[in-house]
Amino acid sequence: MQVWVDADACPGEIKELLYRAAKRRKVKVTLVANQQMYTPKSEFIDNIVVQSGMNEADRRIVELVEPGDLVVTADIPLAADVVAKGGQALNPRGELYTDNNVGERLVVRNMLDELRGGGQITGGPPNFNAKDKQAFANQLDRWLTKAGG
């Protein structure tokens, strides 16, 4: 059981929560990014640097993820790939992607992407806030408890 983090776009507050959980629950957390990231010294925290380029970190995560692992990402196509390999994905805002919901989320994401591309929708999601952080922490705790970490 391991937690993988799509780290380039992951909020710092979420990374801090993950660092604390790794040490407290003794679960391996690995950040994957296209640049070196600060991580506290711990046998449970690691990072992997991939080459720069579109979706390089995503590809590496999909390569490494095992059934039962958790991937922290806001990238729905990556979440879908992780779920297809038997893992679960957790959005930094606290939404857990599973077999039951990731297909629908991917369809909605693709539709919104088309609308944005056509200029019919502008702007992005609301700013990350304390409610999002709490929802993430609650889902992470549930996952860790269920996984035995």
C-alpha positions, 0 to 999 in steps of 0.5 A: 500500500502506497500513496502517490502524489501528482505533485506539480499541481498539488497544494502545499497544504495537502502535501503537508497533510500527507507528510504528517500522515506518512510519519504517523501512519507509517505509510509510504508517500511518493511525490512525482513531479518534473522538478525536485520538491522539498520533502522532509527527511523520513523513511516514509517520504520520497520523490521521483523527478521525471523529465519535463513534458506534458503528462510525464509525471502521470505516465510514471505514476500509472507505470508504478501504481499497484492495486490498492494504492492511492494517487492524489491528483486533480487530473481526472484522466490520470484518476481514470487510469489509476482506477483501471489498474485497481487503485483509487485516486483522491482529488485534493478537494476530497473527492475519491475516484473509484470504479463507481464514479470515475467514468462519469467524472471523465465524461463531465470533464471532457464536456467542460473541456470542450465548452472551455475550448469553444469559449463558452465557459471561462475561468476555472474552479474556485480557490482551494479553501479550508473546507476542501482541506478538511474534506481531503483529510477526512477521505485520506483518513478513511482510506488509510484506516480501510487500507490498514495504514 
